[in-house]
Amino acid sequence: MDSYDYAEIEKRWKPVWRDMGLYRTGTDPSREPFYCLDFFPYPSGAGLSVGHCRNYVPTDVISRKKRMDGYNVLHPMGWDAFGQPAEEYAIKTGTHPAVVTEKNTATYRRQMELIEASYDWDREVNSSDPDYYRWTQYFFLLLYDRGLAYQADNYQMWCPECKIVLSNEEAAGGRCWRCDGEVTRKKLRQWYFRITEYADRLLRDLDGLDWPEGIKAMQRNWIGRSEGAEVDFTVQTADGTVVIPVYTTRLDTIYGATFCVLAPEHPDVARITTADMRSEVEQYIREARAKSDLERLEASEREKTGVFTGAYAENPYNGEEVPVYVADYVLGGYGTAAIMAVPAHDERDHAFAKRHGLPIIEVIAPGGVPQGVEEHATVADGSLLNSGPFDGMESGEARRKMAEYAEERGFGRADVRFRIRDWLVSRQRYWGAPIPMVHCERCGHVPDRDLPVRLPEVESYEPDDTGRSPLARAEGWVSTTCPECGGPARRDTSTMAGFACSSWYFLRFASPREESRPFDPEAVRYWLPVDLYVGGAEHAVMHLIYARFWTKVMYDAGMVEFEEPFSTLKNQGMLLGEDHVKMSKSRGNIVTPDEMVERYGADALRLYILFMGPFEAELEWSEEGIAGTARFVGRLWNLFCETGEVEPADPDEDLERELCYRLAHTVKKVTGDVDSFQFNTAVAAMMELTNYMSANREAASAFGPTWREAIRKMLVMLAPMAPFVSEELWHRLGFADGERDTVHLQSWPEYEEEDLQRETVEIVVQVKGKIRDRVHVPADADRAAMEDLALKSARIREILGGREPSRVIVVPGRLVNIIP
């Protein structure tokens, strides 16, 4: 018997499978489709770590099993190649980002082939290829034509380290999503997508998705629907009346509003500020703009700074005039950038009022009992007091009645607001899809429909502190003619955020070589939506929301017949290093698939990734663990090679029935576990059956034909997880029907229900707690029958030597313990 040589076996089967086109997308019209997709990866220079395998190995197992289940399977791979990381590397090394991308994608592909991920490489796409990004530009124009893309001046989230503007999602928590540095603001003219127009639908349609509840909760929170009212406070100035709309979800507290606060970015600050306060207000605004949102929010939790504008606003409900402040704890990008401050019933307002000596008026009594609010705010609902005609009403009723009151008198209205902001999509970077717009003095913004608008070569990729794109320096490319009037025009020098490219790539895989349109509608109708989408939870409020938004726009445009792109979503847990922290190059704790495959083989790596723990759990890498799965592969190899061709000599019906039972249970468990992403327990079940067969290898011939049938079914079930050893044994043991046959195209094993019912069970017989024998008893044997059969054992009679036991302990279905 040859020893298991994984390197030789992998080398032998790789070209065979490639020549067979084993992983090519199924095209049999009689079969149902199954589309399994991994998150669009950015190919970084570091290559893959074993942590990435926690994504790619499970989806590979599912795809292989679905082929065995009779589906046409689409399991593609491509590269989210545009974006900030490649450009930063290019700047650092002086290497063109296109060269960096080509090198990195080659590394990723080699590593994916190393672990034998069964991708259909004929469908590979690259977002930096003009044949791809021409259609990203096409979708930009689709949004523009539908009134969903617009340009506006605003203070943008700006990362001083990366020298780039960020969307709200990319600057969540006030930190850059790439470098984790604090962000500030810079006033720039940018392109936006009106994702807010779809906020209600994005929120509503989450309910029907088979997604992790945590991801749906994150999206609901980010979309942030709130029901409230907008009320107009007014300020009288020398130039006339200034209306300051305030949005609140607690209209029931408005009689307790003792001041208003505007964000430093509010457009009417300068207009309402009195001459004697102007210098102080302007100084405060300069200081606030130098802070990041994170700094402002953190400060709001400690010290409430602010400055009085000198102006007073009239509360439309009671006619009281309240002072108007500017404070940086109110952010310009949220709501109306103005709040009514109710210190008795909001902790933040309470702290500000205490600091600035402002009145605190209690207007809500929880349970009808005033709480006293000098020391702390009361935030619960309750009965209204000090609220004029609304006194005595409960909060919920009061909010409705007050909104009706405001609408009748024309100073307010009930309103629904969302936390989500429009998607800032333009970037002042080089390495991205150019925005297909030109600017003409006569015609204004004009779409350039001659696609692709190709990314030009430039001498330098570095952005600068002005916020201008490096493309602005490519004068020969920037200068163009207007598509409408033919006059001189200038190209837009911004590129699209990388998330634009990944907002539609899943559609391109259905027909990746389509030349006249972004995708073939018939192919999309067959394959989409994606049946199974797998990746990390870090994209919950970026890529996943953006892709859903674009899909809904396409649905409204009649391009697709579904509104949600991903039917089922799974998130793999993080894999930590053996030092219990996240793997990273800086820590030096990265483990690569290259070194593990060289040391233990691809099958052992794949099995360990599956076996190490639950798919969603955060786990720690252990080389001892992969050594264990390598030993399992070796044991299985030795067992099957040694006993795979045995002929039944003197079959034992009880033994054969027992193996038949164990095999049926293993098939049932592995089938259910793989389908439900419980790979660790599926591998454990196969290990358990292998151990049972190994313990009985000397009696292999006594199990009859069931022994070889068990090996056959085990190889088929093992094939999606450990493809090399399964294929080699499939051929070596004579299961293959010719050289072109393969274990990977066999039908997934089935089982008979009657095989799940045991006629007999094996029980342990102990004497004084030590195992002395094993006997088979009827599955429904009671305690007395088990005791009787145990005492009739020749081995036990010999040990007892004719003595009667003083005590017999019976555990039904498991053991008999005899005390002499």
C-alpha positions in Angstrom: 0.0 0.0 0.0 1.4 3.4 -1.0 1.6 6.1 1.6 -0.5 9.2 1.1 1.5 11.7 -1.0 -0.7 14.8 -1.2 1.7 16.8 -3.3 1.8 14.2 -6.0 -1.9 13.6 -5.9 -2.7 17.3 -6.2 -0.2 17.7 -9.1 -1.9 14.8 -10.9 -5.6 15.8 -10.6 -5.4 19.6 -11.2 -4.7 19.5 -14.9 -7.2 16.6 -15.4 -10.1 18.7 -13.8 -9.0 21.8 -15.8 -9.1 19.9 -19.1 -12.5 18.5 -18.2 -13.9 21.9 -17.6 -15.1 20.5 -14.3 -16.0 23.9 -12.8 -17.6 25.4 -15.9 -21.0 26.9 -15.3 -23.8 24.5 -15.9 -25.9 25.0 -19.0 -28.3 22.1 -18.9 -31.8 23.7 -19.5 -33.5 20.9 -17.6 -31.7 21.8 -14.4 -32.5 24.4 -11.8 -30.0 27.2 -11.3 -28.0 27.9 -8.2 -25.9 31.1 -8.0 -23.3 31.1 -5.2 -21.2 34.2 -4.9 -18.4 35.5 -2.6 -18.1 39.2 -1.8 -16.2 41.0 -4.6 -12.6 40.9 -3.2 -10.1 43.7 -3.5 -6.8 41.9 -4.3 -4.3 43.4 -1.9 -0.6 43.1 -2.2 -0.4 40.9 0.9 -2.3 38.1 -0.8 -4.6 35.7 0.9 -4.3 34.5 4.5 -5.9 31.4 5.9 -8.5 33.8 7.3 -9.8 34.4 3.8 -10.3 30.6 3.4 -13.1 30.8 5.9 -15.0 32.5 3.2 -13.8 30.7 0.1 -13.7 27.1 1.3 -17.3 27.0 2.6 -18.8 28.5 -0.6 -16.8 26.1 -2.6 -18.2 23.1 -0.6 -21.7 24.4 -1.1 -21.1 24.9 -4.9 -19.7 21.4 -5.3 -22.6 19.8 -3.4 -25.1 21.7 -5.4 -23.6 20.3 -8.6 -24.0 16.8 -7.1 -27.6 17.7 -6.2 -28.3 18.3 -9.9 -28.2 22.1 -10.2 -26.6 24.2 -12.8 -24.1 26.1 -10.6 -22.8 29.6 -11.2 -19.8 30.1 -8.9 -17.7 33.0 -10.4 -14.8 35.2 -9.2 -13.6 38.6 -10.1 -11.7 41.6 -8.8 -12.8 44.9 -7.2 -9.6 46.4 -8.5 -10.4 50.1 -8.6 -10.0 52.2 -5.5 -7.9 53.8 -2.8 -5.7 50.9 -1.7 -4.1 50.2 -5.1 -3.5 53.9 -5.6 -1.9 54.3 -2.2 0.4 51.4 -3.0 1.2 53.0 -6.4 2.1 56.3 -4.8 4.3 54.5 -2.2 6.2 52.3 -4.6 6.1 54.3 -7.9 4.4 51.4 -9.6 1.4 52.1 -11.8 -1.8 50.9 -10.1 -2.7 48.8 -13.2 0.6 46.9 -12.8 -0.1 46.5 -9.1 -3.6 45.2 -9.8 -2.4 42.7 -12.4 0.2 41.4 -10.0 -2.1 41.1 -7.0 -5.0 39.5 -9.0 -2.5 36.9 -10.3 -1.5 36.1 -6.7 -5.0 35.8 -5.5 -6.0 33.6 -8.4 -2.9 31.3 -7.8 -3.8 31.0 -4.1 -7.5 30.3 -4.9 -6.4 27.6 -7.3 -4.0 26.3 -4.7 -6.8 25.5 -2.4 -8.8 24.2 -5.4 -11.7 26.7 -5.1 -14.0 25.6 -7.9 -14.5 29.0 -9.7 -15.5 29.3 -13.3 -12.5 31.3 -14.4 -14.0 31.8 -17.8 -16.3 34.4 -16.2 -13.6 36.3 -14.4 -14.2 40.1 -14.4 -12.0 43.1 -13.3 -13.6 46.4 -12.4 -10.6 48.3 -13.7 -11.0 46.9 -17.2 -12.6 49.4 -19.6 -14.9 46.7 -20.8 -16.3 46.6 -17.3 -16.2 50.2 -16.1 -17.9 51.4 -19.3 -21.0 49.9 -17.8 -20.3 51.4 -14.3 -20.4 54.7 -16.2 -23.5 53.6 -18.0 -25.3 53.1 -14.6 -24.0 56.5 -13.4 -25.8 58.0 -16.4 -28.9 55.9 -15.7 -29.1 57.5 -12.3 -28.4 60.9 -13.7 -31.2 60.5 -16.3 -33.6 59.4 -13.6 -32.9 62.5 -11.4 -30.9 60.4 -8.9 -27.4 61.9 -9.5 -26.7 65.5 -8.8 -23.8 67.8 -7.9 -23.7 70.1 -4.9 -21.4 72.2 -2.7 -21.0 71.1 0.8 -18.6 70.5 3.6 -17.4 67.0 3.0 -15.8 64.4 5.3 -12.1 64.7 4.5 -9.3 62.4 5.5 -6.1 64.5 5.9 -4.0 61.3 5.8 -5.4 59.8 2.7 -6.2 63.2 1.1 -9.6 62.0 0.0 -13.3 62.8 0.6 -15.4 60.1 2.2 -19.0 59.2 2.2 -20.9 59.2 5.5 -20.6 55.4 5.6 -16.9 55.5 5.0 -16.5 58.0 7.8 -18.7 56.3 10.3 -17.7 57.2 13.8 -15.7 60.1 12.6 -12.8 57.9 11.4 -11.6 57.0 7.9 -12.6 53.4 6.9 -9.1 52.8 5.3 -6.5 54.4 7.6 -8.7 54.7 10.7 -7.5 58.3 11.1 -9.8 61.1 12.3 -11.7 63.0 9.6 -12.3 66.7 9.3 -14.4 68.7 6.8 -13.5 70.5 3.6 -15.9 72.4 1.4 -16.0 70.9 -2.1 -18.3 70.4 -5.0 -19.3 66.7 -5.3 -21.5 64.2 -7.0 -24.2 62.5 -5.0 -26.7 59.7 -5.6 -30.2 60.2 -4.1 -30.2 57.0 -2.1 -32.5 58.8 0.4 -35.3 58.6 -2.2 -35.2 54.8 -1.6 -34.8 54.9 2.1 -38.4 53.6 2.8 -38.0 50.7 0.4 -34.5 49.8 1.6 -35.9 49.6 5.1 -39.2 47.8 4.2 -37.7 45.1 2.1 -35.2 44.0 4.7 -38.1 42.0 6.3 -38.2 39.5 3.5 -34.5 38.7 3.3 -32.8 35.6 4.7 -30.0 37.6 6.2 -28.4 37.6 9.7 -30.5 39.6 12.0 -27.5 41.6 13.1 -26.8 42.8 9.6 -30.5 43.8 9.1 -30.4 45.6 12.4 -27.3 47.6 11.3 -29.0 48.6 8.1 -32.2 49.6 9.9 -30.2 51.7 12.3 -28.2 53.3 9.5 -31.3 54.1 7.5 -32.8 55.4 10.7 -36.4 56.0 10.1 -38.1 58.2 12.7 -41.6 59.6 12.9 -41.9 63.2 14.2 -42.8 66.7 13.1 -41.1 69.7 11.6 -41.9 73.0 13.3 -41.0 76.5 12.2 -39.3 78.7 14.7 -38.9 82.3 13.5 -36.2 84.9 14.1 -36.8 88.6 13.4 -33.8 90.4 11.9 -33.2 93.8 10.4 -33.6 92.1 7.0 -36.9 90.4 7.8 -38.1 87.2 9.2 -35.9 84.1 9.1 -37.7 80.8 9.4 -35.7 78.1 11.1 -37.3 74.6 10.6 -36.7 72.2 13.5 -37.3 68.5 13.3 -38.2 66.7 16.5 -39.5 63.2 17.4 -40.6 64.6 20.8 -43.1 67.3 19.8 -44.8 66.6 23.1 -42.0 68.4 24.9 -42.0 71.6 22.9 -43.5 73.7 25.7 -40.3 72.9 27.6 -38.0 74.3 24.8 -35.9 77.0 26.4 -33.4 77.6 23.7 -32.5 76.6 20.1 -29.2 75.3 18.8 -27.9 75.6 15.2 -25.0 73.6 13.8 -22.0 75.7 12.8 -22.7 74.8 9.2 -26.3 76.0 9.3 -26.8 78.4 6.3 -28.7 81.1 8.4 -26.1 81.5 11.2 -24.5 84.6 9.7 -27.9 86.1 8.8 -29.3 85.9 12.4 -26.1 86.7 14.3 -26.2 90.2 15.8 -23.3 92.6 15.2 -22.0 92.5 18.8 -21.8 88.6 18.7 -20.4 88.3 15.1 -16.7 88.1 16.0 -17.3 85.5 18.7 -19.6 83.4 16.6 -17.2 83.4 13.6 -14.3 82.3 15.8 -16.4 79.5 17.2 -17.4 78.3 13.7 -13.7 78.3 12.6 -12.8 76.1 15.6 -15.7 73.8 15.0 -14.8 73.2 11.4 -11.3 72.2 12.4 -12.8 69.3 14.4 -13.9 66.0 13.1 -17.4 64.7 13.7 -15.9 62.2 16.1 -14.3 65.0 18.1 -17.6 66.9 18.2 -19.6 63.9 19.2 -17.1 62.9 21.9 -17.0 66.4 23.2 -20.8 66.4 23.3 -20.6 63.6 25.8 -18.4 65.7 28.1 -18.4 69.4 27.8 -21.1 71.2 25.9 -19.5 74.2 24.2 -21.5 76.8 22.3 -21.9 80.5 21.7 -24.9 82.8 21.8 -25.8 84.4 18.4 -27.6 87.3 20.0 -30.8 86.3 18.3 -34.0 85.0 19.8 -36.5 82.6 18.1 -40.2 82.5 18.7 -41.7 79.2 19.8 -44.9 79.0 17.7 -46.8 77.1 20.3 -46.6 79.6 23.2 -45.1 82.7 21.6 -42.1 82.6 24.0 -38.8 83.9 22.6 -35.9 81.6 23.3 -32.2 82.3 22.7 -30.5 80.8 19.7 -27.0 79.3 20.1 -24.5 77.8 17.8 -23.0 74.6 19.1 -20.8 71.9 17.6 -22.7 69.0 19.2 -25.4 69.6 16.5 -24.0 68.3 13.1 -24.7 70.0 9.8 -25.3 66.8 7.9 -28.3 65.6 10.0 -31.9 66.7 10.1 -32.4 70.4 9.6 -29.1 71.2 11.3 -31.2 72.9 14.0 -32.7 71.6 17.2 -35.2 72.9 19.8 -33.5 72.2 23.1 -35.6 70.8 25.9 -33.2 70.5 28.9 -35.8 68.9 31.2 -36.2 65.9 28.9 -32.9 65.5 27.0 -29.6 64.8 28.8 -27.5 66.6 26.2 -29.6 69.7 26.3 -29.7 69.5 30.1 -25.9 69.6 30.3 -25.8 72.5 27.9 -28.4 74.4 29.9 -26.6 73.8 33.2 -23.4 75.1 31.7 -24.9 78.3 30.2 -27.4 79.0 33.0 -30.5 78.5 30.8 -34.0 77.6 32.2 -35.1 74.0 32.7 -38.9 73.6 32.5 -40.5 70.2 33.3 -43.4 69.4 30.8 -43.6 65.6 31.0 -44.6 63.6 34.1 -43.9 59.9 33.7 -46.8 58.0 35.2 -48.4 61.3 36.0 -45.8 62.1 38.7 -43.4 65.0 38.2 -39.8 63.8 38.7 -37.9 67.0 39.4 -35.4 67.8 36.6 -32.8 70.1 38.1 -30.2 67.4 38.4 -31.1 65.0 35.6 -33.4 65.0 32.5 -36.4 62.7 32.3 -36.6 61.1 28.9 -39.6 58.8 29.3 -43.1 59.5 28.0 -45.8 60.5 30.4 -48.5 63.0 31.1 -48.1 66.6 29.9 -47.9 69.5 32.3 -47.0 73.2 31.8 -48.2 72.7 28.2 -51.1 75.0 27.8 -54.2 73.3 26.1 -52.4 70.0 25.9 -52.0 69.5 29.7 -53.0 66.1 30.9 -52.6 64.4 27.6 -50.4 61.3 27.3 -47.2 61.8 25.2 -48.4 59.7 22.2 -51.7 61.4 21.9 -50.1 64.8 22.4 -47.7 64.3 19.6 -50.5 63.6 17.2 -52.7 66.5 18.4 -49.8 68.9 18.4 -48.8 68.0 14.8 -52.4 68.5 13.7 -52.5 71.9 15.6 -49.3 73.0 13.8 -50.6 72.0 10.4 -53.9 73.7 10.8 -52.1 77.0 11.7 -49.4 76.6 9.0 -46.3 76.5 11.1 -45.5 72.8 11.1 -46.4 69.3 9.9 -46.0 65.7 10.8 -43.0 64.3 9.0 -41.0 61.1 8.6 -37.2 61.5 8.5 -34.3 59.2 7.8 -30.8 59.2 9.2 -29.3 58.0 6.0 -27.7 60.7 3.8 -27.4 60.8 0.0 -24.5 58.8 -1.2 -21.4 60.9 -1.9 -20.0 59.0 -4.9 -17.2 61.3 -6.4 -13.6 60.9 -5.4 -10.7 63.2 -6.1 -8.5 60.2 -6.8 -6.9 58.8 -10.0 -7.5 55.0 -9.8 -11.3 54.8 -10.4 -13.9 54.9 -13.1 -14.0 58.5 -14.5 -17.4 60.2 -14.0 -18.9 60.5 -17.5 -19.9 64.1 -17.4 -18.5 67.3 -19.1 -18.9 70.8 -18.0 -19.9 73.4 -20.7 -20.2 77.1 -19.9 -23.2 77.2 -22.3 -25.0 73.9 -21.6 -24.0 73.2 -18.0 -23.5 69.6 -16.9 -23.7 67.3 -20.0 -23.6 63.5 -20.0 -20.8 62.0 -22.1 -22.5 58.9 -23.6 -19.5 57.9 -25.7 -18.5 55.1 -23.3 -16.1 54.1 -21.9 -14.6 57.4 -20.9 -11.2 55.9 -20.5 -8.9 56.7 -17.6 -5.9 58.6 -19.0 -2.2 58.0 -18.2 -0.9 60.6 -15.8 2.6 61.5 -14.6 1.6 61.6 -10.9 -1.1 59.9 -8.9 -0.7 61.9 -5.8 -3.7 63.9 -4.5 -3.0 67.2 -2.9 -4.4 69.3 0.0 -6.6 71.3 -2.4 -9.0 68.4 -2.9 -8.4 68.4 -6.7 -8.1 65.1 -8.4 -4.8 64.2 -10.1 -6.9 64.0 -13.3 -7.2 67.8 -13.2 -3.5 67.9 -14.2 -4.1 65.8 -17.4 -5.0 68.9 -19.4 -5.1 67.1 -22.8 -7.7 64.7 -21.4 -9.7 67.3 -19.5 -10.2 69.6 -22.5 -12.9 68.3 -24.7 -15.9 69.3 -26.7 -19.5 69.5 -25.5 -21.6 66.6 -26.8 -24.6 68.9 -27.1 -23.3 72.2 -28.6 -19.9 71.1 -29.9 -18.3 74.0 -28.0 -15.3 73.8 -25.7 -15.9 71.9 -22.5 -14.0 70.3 -19.7 -14.3 66.7 -18.4 -15.3 66.1 -14.8 -12.1 65.2 -13.1 -13.5 63.1 -10.3 -13.7 59.3 -10.3 -16.3 57.1 -8.8 -15.9 55.5 -5.4 -15.0 51.9 -5.6 -18.3 50.9 -4.1 -20.0 52.0 -7.4 -18.1 49.2 -9.2 -19.3 46.6 -6.7 -22.9 47.8 -6.8 -23.7 45.8 -9.9 -20.9 43.2 -10.5 -23.1 40.3 -9.5 -25.2 41.0 -12.6 -22.2 41.0 -14.9 -21.2 37.5 -14.0 -24.4 36.2 -15.6 -23.0 37.2 -19.0 -19.5 38.6 -18.6 -18.6 38.9 -22.2 -21.7 40.8 -23.3 -20.5 43.7 -25.5 -23.6 45.8 -26.3 -25.1 46.1 -22.8 -24.1 45.6 -19.2 -25.8 42.1 -19.1 -28.0 39.8 -21.0 -31.5 40.1 -19.6 -32.3 36.4 -20.3 -29.2 35.3 -18.5 -30.0 37.6 -15.5 -33.6 36.3 -15.5 -32.2 32.7 -15.2 -29.5 33.2 -12.6 -30.5 36.2 -10.5 -31.1 37.1 -7.7 -28.0 35.5 -6.1 -29.1 32.4 -4.1 -26.2 32.5 -1.6 -24.0 35.5 -0.9 -21.1 35.1 1.5 -18.7 37.6 3.0 -17.7 39.7 6.0 -20.1 41.8 8.1 -17.9 44.9 7.6 -19.8 45.9 4.5 -23.3 45.9 6.2 -23.9 49.7 5.7 -21.8 50.3 2.6 -21.6 47.7 -0.2 -24.8 45.9 0.8 -26.9 49.1 1.0 -25.4 50.5 -2.2 -26.0 47.2 -4.2 -29.6 47.0 -3.0 -30.1 50.7 -4.0 -28.8 50.2 -7.5 -30.8 47.0 -8.0 -34.0 48.9 -7.0 -33.2 51.6 -9.5 -32.7 49.0 -12.2 -36.0 47.4 -11.2 -37.8 50.8 -11.6 -36.1 51.2 -15.0 -37.4 47.8 -16.1 -34.0 46.3 -16.4 -34.5 43.5 -13.9 -37.4 41.7 -12.4 -36.4 41.6 -8.8 -35.8 44.3 -6.2 -33.3 42.5 -3.9 -30.0 41.2 -5.3 -29.1 38.7 -2.6 -31.7 36.2 -1.4 -29.6 34.6 1.4 -26.6 36.2 3.1 -24.0 34.5 5.3 -21.2 36.2 7.3 -18.1 34.2 8.3 -16.5 34.8 11.6 -13.1 36.4 12.0 -10.0 34.1 12.2 -7.5 35.3 14.8 -3.8 34.3 14.9 -2.4 31.9 17.4 -1.5 35.0 19.5 -5.3 35.6 19.9 -5.4 38.8 17.8 -6.4 39.6 14.3 -4.0 38.5 11.6 -2.1 41.4 10.2 1.2 42.0 8.4 2.3 44.5 11.0 1.9 41.9 13.8 3.7 39.3 11.8 1.1 36.7 12.7 -0.3 36.0 9.2 -0.5 32.4 8.1 -0.8 31.9 4.4 -2.5 29.1 2.5 0.8 28.6 0.6 2.7 27.5 3.6 -0.1 25.3 5.0 -0.7 23.6 1.6 3.0 22.9 1.3 3.2 21.5 4.8 0.0 19.6 5.1 -1.8 19.5 1.7 -4.9 21.3 0.4 -7.3 18.7 1.7 -6.0 19.0 5.3 -6.3 22.9 5.1 -9.8 22.8 3.7 -11.0 20.2 6.3 -9.5 22.2 9.1 -11.1 25.5 8.0 -14.4 23.6 8.0 -13.9 21.6 11.2 -12.3 24.3 13.5 -15.7 25.7 14.7 -19.0 27.2 13.7 -19.0 29.2 10.5 -20.1 32.5 12.1 -17.9 32.3 15.2 -14.7 34.2 15.9 -12.0 31.5 16.1 -8.3 31.2 16.6 -5.9 29.5 14.2 -4.0 26.5 15.5 -1.4 24.6 13.6 -2.0 21.7 15.9 -5.5 21.7 14.5 -4.5 21.4 10.9 -2.0 18.8 11.8 -4.9 16.8 13.3 -7.0 17.0 10.1 -3.9 16.0 8.1 -3.7 12.9 10.4 -7.3 12.2 9.7 -6.8 12.3 5.9 -3.8 9.9 6.4 -5.9 7.5 8.5 -8.8 7.5 6.0 -6.3 6.9 3.2 -4.8 3.9 5.0 -8.1 2.4 6.0 -9.8 2.7 2.6 -6.7 1.5 0.6 -6.4 -1.5 2.9 -10.0 -2.5 3.1 -11.6 -0.9 0.0 -11.6 -4.0 -2.1 -12.2 -6.7 0.5 -14.6 -9.5 -0.5 -17.3 -10.6 2.0 -16.1 -13.9 3.4 -18.5 -14.7 6.1 -21.0 -11.8 6.5 -22.4 -11.1 9.9 -25.9 -9.8 9.7 -25.7 -7.9 12.9 -22.5 -6.2 11.9 -23.8 -5.3 8.5 -27.0 -3.9 9.9 -25.1 -1.8 12.4 -22.9 -0.3 9.7 -25.9 0.3 7.5 -27.5 2.2 10.4 -24.4 4.3 11.1 -24.0 5.0 7.4 -27.6 6.2 7.0 -27.3 8.5 10.0 -24.0 9.9 8.7 -25.5 10.7 5.3 -28.5 12.3 6.9 -26.4 14.4 9.3 -23.8 15.5 6.7 -26.5 16.4 4.2 -28.4 18.6 6.7 -25.2 20.1 8.2 -23.7 21.1 4.9 -26.9 22.6 3.7 -27.2 24.6 6.9 -23.6 25.8 7.0 -22.7 23.6 10.0 -19.6 22.3 8.4 -17.7 21.5 11.6 -20.3 19.0 12.7 -20.5 17.5 9.2 -16.8 16.8 9.3 -17.1 15.4 12.8 -19.8 13.0 11.6 -17.5 11.6 8.9 -14.7 11.3 11.3 -16.9 9.4 13.7 -17.9 6.9 11.0 -14.3 6.6 9.9 -13.2 5.8 13.4 -15.9 3.1 13.7 -14.8 1.5 10.5 -11.2 1.8 11.5 -11.9 0.1 14.9 -13.5 -2.8 12.9 -11.0 -3.0 10.0 -10.0 -6.6 10.9 -13.6 -7.7 10.5 -14.2 -5.7 7.2 -15.2 -8.8 5.3 -17.9 -9.6 7.9 -19.8 -6.4 7.1 -20.7 -7.7 3.7 -21.2 -5.4 0.7 -22.2 -2.6 3.0 -18.5 -2.0 3.8 -17.6 -1.0 0.3 -20.9 0.9 -0.1 -19.9 2.9 3.0 -16.6 3.8 1.5 -18.3 4.8 -1.8 -20.7 7.1 -0.1 -18.1 8.5 2.2 -15.9 9.5 -0.8 -18.8 11.3 -2.4 -19.6 13.2 0.8 -16.0 14.0 1.4 -15.3 15.1 -2.2 -16.6 18.7 -1.8 -14.5 19.1 1.4 -11.4 17.2 0.4 -11.4 16.9 -3.4 -8.0 15.4 -4.0 -7.9 12.4 -1.7 -11.5 11.6 -2.6 -10.8 11.6 -6.4 -7.6 9.5 -6.0 -9.4 6.9 -3.9 -12.4 6.9 -6.2 -10.2 5.8 -9.0 -7.8 3.7 -7.0 -10.6 1.6 -5.5 -12.3 1.0 -8.8 -15.4 3.2 -8.4 -14.7 5.3 -11.5 -16.4 4.3 -14.7 -13.4 5.1 -17.0 -10.6 7.6 -16.8 -12.9 10.6 -17.5 -15.3 9.7 -14.7 -14.9 11.8 -11.5 -16.2 11.6 -8.0 -17.2 15.3 -8.2 -20.0 14.6 -10.7 -21.6 11.8 -8.7 -25.0 12.3 -7.2 -25.1 13.2 -3.6 -25.7 10.1 -1.5 -29.2 9.2 -0.2 -30.4 7.0 2.6 -33.4 4.9 3.3 -35.6 5.8 6.3 -35.8 2.2 7.4 -32.0 2.1 7.7 -32.3 4.8 10.4 -34.1 2.3 12.6 -31.9 0.0 14.6 -33.1 -3.6 15.3 -30.2 -4.0 17.7 -27.9 -1.7 19.5 -24.4 -2.4 20.9 -24.1 -1.9 24.6 -21.0 -1.8 26.9 -20.8 -4.4 29.6 -18.7 -3.3 32.6 -17.5 -5.1 35.7 -16.9 -2.7 38.6 -16.8 0.1 36.1 -14.3 -1.4 33.7 -15.3 -2.3 30.2 -15.1 -6.1 29.8 -17.3 -6.8 26.8 -19.7 -5.4 24.2 -23.0 -7.2 23.3 -25.8 -6.5 20.9 -29.3 -6.3 22.3 -32.7 -5.5 20.7 -33.1 -1.7 20.3 -36.3 -1.8 22.4 -34.8 -4.1 25.1 -35.9 -3.1 28.6 -33.6 -3.1 31.7 -34.3 -6.8 32.5 -33.6 -8.0 29.0 -30.3 -6.0 28.9 -29.2 -7.4 32.2 -30.1 -10.9 31.1 -28.1 -10.7 27.9 -25.1 -9.1 29.6 -25.0 -11.9 32.2 -25.1 -14.5 29.4 -21.9 -13.2 27.9 -19.2 -15.9 27.9 -16.6 -13.3 28.8 -18.7 -12.0 31.8 -19.5 -15.6 33.0 -15.8 -16.3 33.0 -15.0 -13.2 35.0 -17.8 -13.9 37.6 -16.7 -17.5 37.9 -20.2 -18.7 38.8 -20.8 -16.0 41.5 -24.0 -14.1 41.5 -23.6 -10.3 41.2 -24.4 -8.2 44.3 -25.7 -5.4 42.1 -26.4 -4.6 38.4 -26.7 -1.1 37.1 -28.5 -0.6 33.8 -28.4 2.5 31.6 -31.0 1.8 28.9 -29.6 1.6 25.4 -26.0 2.2 26.6 -24.4 0.0 29.2 -24.7 -2.6 32.0 -22.4 -2.3 35.0 -22.0 -5.5 37.1 -20.9 -5.3 40.7 -19.7 -8.8 41.9 
